[in-house]
Amino acid sequence: MLKVGFLFLRLMGLVFYRLSVFFYFIAIRLAAPFNNKARLFTDGRKNTFPSLEKQLKENNAPIIWVHCASLGEFEQGKPVIERLAERYPSYKILLTFFSPSGYEVRSNYIVADLIHYLPLDTPSNSRRFIELTRPSLVIFVKYEFWYFYLKELDKRSIPTLSISSIFRPNQIFFKGIGGFQRKTLKLIDHFFVQTQKSSDLLLSIDVNQVTVSGDTRFDRVYDTCQNAESISGVSEFIGDSKTMIIGSSWPEDMEILNPFIESNRLKYIIAPHEISESGIEELIKGLKKPFARYSDAPSIWQKKDVLIIDNVGLLSRLYRYGDYAYVGGAFGKGLHNTLEAATFGLPIFFGSKNYIKFQEAIQLTRLGAAFPIGSYRDLQTKFDNLSEHVGPVARNFVEDNLGATEKIMAYLNGKL
């Protein structure tokens, strides 16, 4: 009787899954005329199969397929993709994205040979996609476990990995009603997880092919920062002053930072999350010190205390010029990347409201290299009491966590 109950729950899970995918697609279609992201989501998928058919018509090279939900997952997959391209040049790299925020930013990524949106997970789409691409190896980065794709890959005995994955006890995989989701996980040949806790959770549901490799983001950030090019004019702007780099700031962050900027004789480089003209104007309204924009002539910067970065792509290179870092986002949807600042050995400040789900932020805080703050006074107090040992602790934290990419590559060497 108990077995029948489990089978019923699993069947209902499959029904619910199919309905969820169907209604998600309908909702996106209805939103597309009014929402740019939804429009990109639907329009981008219209050409996936015709384009792949054209690109692969005369292809004889084996294919490695790497799937990333969005831009964040791409950054985690990037070190592995580039190592694969370097070591196995006879293979083509197929890169897919679920979200427009990944595809639209990285559709010109030169390391991948083929870049597409992933068609929605249906039996017909998954069968057609895999028949067309015939991958020799598949890598899913961190999240997204698409049942019909995984089932089709398993049926064809195509090796499938999940890398940089992380699991939490409150996820449905580890609940009584999660039989269908557990079945989906068991279709993956091997998991490379970020933490021992994730490994223990998988082992508790009889998913045994698990390696604790760590997070490939450490490798990516370290490599990026080691090879970061200088930015013309920034050293001259800073001169002999101590400097705070404010990365991915939101208005909620600036409410706390504005009085700090006014009260402390430092140079400040602000790279706001929102670089639209209205966003920049809102940022400027709160500043009491002389400022310049990056788009102004460098000769104008030198007489100012604050440099506002009004374009994209510079932040990871800017931290090299800092003595302190403030990373935004934690007063809103979530903290932005702290690892780039840590790699350069900067003490890191961020908001105290929404950072708990970011493992590296928690670890940096426990080590005394990062400081959640809730107010201007809190920021000022923690800043005034900084130890000179904080920076090396942050840098050592990154260096101690390198190596996830090589652990994954060691496994792949036996598969390719």
N, C-alpha and C positions, 0 to 999 in steps of 0.2 A: 504493500500500500504506500509506504514511504517513497519507494522508487517511482511509483506512478505519479506521486505528487511532485517530485523533482522534475520528471519529464514534462509534466503539465506546465510548471513554472518556466522551464526552458523554452517550451513551445510558445508560451505567452510572451516571453522575452523577445523571441524572434519576430512575432507578430507586431509587438510594440515598436521594435527597432525599425521594421519596414515602414510602418505608419509614420514614425518620427521623421525618417528620411523623406518620405513623400510630402508630408505637410510642411517640412522645412523648405523644400523646393518650391511648393506653392506659395508660401509666405514670402520667399525671396523674389519670386516672379511678380507678385502683387506690389512689392515695395520698390521694384526696379525703376519705375517711372519717376519716383520721388526721392530716391536715395542713390547717390553715386556709387557707394560701395556695393549695394545690391545689384546695380546695373552692371558694374564690372564683373561681379560674380557670375551673372547669367550670360552676358555677352561673351566673356572670356572663354566659356566652355563650349560655345557654339561651334568653334573651329578646331577643337582638340582632335577629334578623330580624323577629319579630312587632312589636317596639317601633318599628323603623325603618319598617315598613309603615304603622303607625298614624300616626307623626309626619310621614311624607312623602306621605300619601294625597292631600292637596290642595295640595301644595307646587308653586309655579311659579318659585321663586327659584333661580338657579344656585348650585351648591355647590362650595366649596373643601374638599377632604379633606386633613387633616394627620394623619399617623400617627407616634406616638411609642412606642418599646418600653416605656419606664417613666418614672419621675419625673425622672430626670436628663436624658433626652432632651426631656421636656416643657419643662424649664427652658431648654433651648437653643432650642426652637421657639417659646417664649412671645413673644419680641420680634417675631417675624415674624407670628405669629397676631394679635397686638394691632395691628400696623401694617396688616395686611390688613383687619381689622374696621373700622379707622378710615378707611381710604382707599376701601374698597369695601363700603359698608353695604348695598348691594342683594344682596350674596352672603350665603349662609348658610355658617357654618363647621362642618364635621363633624370632630370630634376622636376618634381611636381610640387605644387602648392595647393592647399585648400582655399586659402584666404587671399583676397586682392592685396592686402597689406604686405604680403610676402611676394606674390607674383609681380605686381606692378613696380616694386622697387628693384627686384633682382632678375627681371626677365632678360637682361643683357649680360648676365654673369658668364664670363668668358670661359670658365673652367668646364662648365656643363655643355654637352653637345646638343641636348634637347631640353627645352624648358616649357612646361605646360601646366595649365590648371588640371587637377585631378577630377575626372567625371564623378558625379555622385555615385555612391555605393549602392548599386543595384545588381542583381544577378547578370543581366544582359550587359551592362556597362563593364563590370569587372571581367567577364569572359572575353568581351571584345578587346578591351584594353590589353589584357595579358596575352591573348593570341597575337595581337598586333606587335607588341613590343618584345615578347619572348625574353624577359630578363633572366640573366644567369644568377643574379643575386639581388635581393631587395632589402633596403634599410629604411625603417620608419624611425623618425627622430622624435624622441621624448613622448609625445602624445599621439592620439588618434589611432584607434584600433578598428579598422573598417572590416566588418565581418565577411562580406562577400568577396572582397579582394583577398583577404587572408585565406578564406576557404578555397578559392580558386588556386592560389599559390601552393597551398598544402596539397591539393589534389594533383598538382603537376610536380610535386617534390622539388619546388624551387626554394633554396635556402632563404629564410626571412629573419631579419634581426630587428630588435628595438634597441636604440642606443640613447644614452643620457636620459633614460626614463626614470621617473620618480613616482612613488606611490605613497598614499596616506591611508590610515585606517578607516576614515569616513567615506572612502570611495565605494561604489556599489559592488565592485569585484569581491569585497570582503564582507558582504552582508548576505543574509539568508536568501534574499530575493535575487541575488546576482548570478544565478546559475548560467544564464545565457552569456553574460559578460565574461565569466570565468572560462567558458568554453571558447570564447573568442581569443582570450589571452593564450590558451593552450595551442592555438594554431601557429604561434610564433616559435621558431626554433631556438632562439637564444636571446636573453635580455642582458644588456649591459646597463646596470642601474647606477644612480649617483650615490646612494647611501646604503649602509648595512641594514637600516630599518626597512628600506624598500625590498631588499633581498629577503629579509625575514618574512615580510608580508606575502611575497610571492610563494615562498616555501610553505607557508601555512595553508595555501590553497592548492598544493601539489603542483606548482609550476617550478620545476627543479633546475631548468637550464638557465642559470643566473650567474653572472659575474659582477662583482662590485668594482666598477672601473673608475668611478668619479665622474665629474662633469667636464665634457670637452670644451666648454666655454673658457676654462682656465687656459687651455692650450691656445685657443684662438686669440684671446685677449693678450696673452703674453707675447705671442708671435707678432701680433699687430703693433703692440707698443714697442717691442724691440726694434721694429723696422719703421717706426713712425718718422716721417719727414718733418723737418722744421717748418714753421709757418712764418713767412716773411713779415717783419715789422713787429712781431709780438715781443721779442726780447727787448727791443728799443722802447716799446710801450711800458714794459715792466721796470726797466732800469735796475736799481738796487733795492726796490721795494719787495716786501713780502706780498704774496698774491694768493687770492682765493679764487678757485675755478668753481663756478656755479653751473652745474650741468642739468639740462632737461627740467628747468624750473617751470612751475605753474604759478598762477596768481596767488594761490594759497601759501606757497613757499615764500613768495616775495613779501607777503604781509609780515612775516617774521624777519626776513632778510633786510628789508628796507631800513628799519631802525639800526640794525647791526652795521650795515654799510655806512650809514651816516655817522656812527659812533666810533668806528675803528679805522685807523690810518693804514689802509692796505690798498693795493690795486685789486680790481675785481674784473674778471672776465665772465660774462653771463651768456650762456648758450640756452635760450629758452626753448621749451618744448614746442611752442606755437610761434612760428616765424612769419605769420601773415602780418600785413601792415597794421591791422587792428590790434593784434597781439603785441606787437612791438610798441605801439602807441600806449597801450595799457601799462606795459612794463615801464616805459619812460615816465609816466605820470607819477609813479611812486618814488623816483630817484631824486635825491637832494644834492648829489655830487655831480660834477661835470662828467659828461659821457660822450662817447663817439660810437658810431656804428662801424662794423667791420667793412661795410661797403664804402665808407668814407676813405679819403686818401690817408695812408699811414702817417703822413706829416701832421694830420689833425689829431691822431690818437695821442701823440706824445704829451699833450698838455692836459689830458683828461685823467680821471681816476677810474672810470668804468668803461670797459669795451664791451659792446653788445654784439654778439655774433648773429647776424641776420641772414645766414645761409646754412645749408646742411652739410654734414660730413666731416666737420672739423673737431668735434668734441673729443674723440679718442686721442687725437694728437695734441689737444690743448692741455691735457692733464700734466704733460711733461714740464710745463712752465709753472705749475702751481706749487704752493707750500701747504695749502689746505684745500679741501674739496667739500662742496655741499651738493648732494645729489637729490633731485626733486622727484615728485610723484607720490610720496608716501602720505601726503595729506589728502590724496584723491584715490584714483583707481589702483595705484600700486607703485612701489619704488622702482626707479629706473636702475640702470646698470651701475653697480658699485665696484665691480672688478677692475674696470679700466683705471679708476683712481687708485685702487689698492695696489695695482701693478707698479705704479710710479711711486709708491711709498708715501701716500698722502693720508693724513688723518681725515676721516670722513664724517660729515654730519648729514642727517636726513630727518624727515618728519617722523613722529612717533606713532602715527595712527595705522598705517597699512604697510608694514614691512615684514611681519611675522612669517608670511608664506615664502619669503626669499631666504633660502638656506644660508647663502653666503653672508647676508646682512646679519643674521642671527650669530653666525660664527665670528664675524669680525667684531660684533658688539661684545661677545663673551671674552674675546681676546683683548679688549680694551683699545681696539684700533678704529672703531666706529661708534658714533654717539647719536642715538635717537633723541630728538629735542621736540618739546611741545610749545615753546614760546620764545620770544626774543630774549627774555631774561635767562631762560634755560640755556639757550645757545651761547650767550655771553659768558655765563658762568663756566660752562664746559670748555669754551675756547680759552678763557683766562687760566684754566688749570691744566692745560695740555702738557703732557710730558714729551721730552725730545725723543723718547723711545717708541712713540706711537707709529711713526712712519716705517721704520724697519720691521715692526710686527706685521703691518699690513702687507708689505712686500714679501716677507717670508711666508705668510699665509698663502699667497698665490703660488709661490714657487714650490711649496710643500704639496700642492694639489695638482701639479702638472703630471701628465703621463696617461690620461684616459685614452687619448687618440692612439697611442702605441699599443695599449692593451687590446683595443678593438682590432687594430691592424694585425696584431699577432694571430688573432683568431681567424681573420679573413685570409691570411696567407695560406691557410690550409684549405680554403674554399675556392680560391681562384687559380 
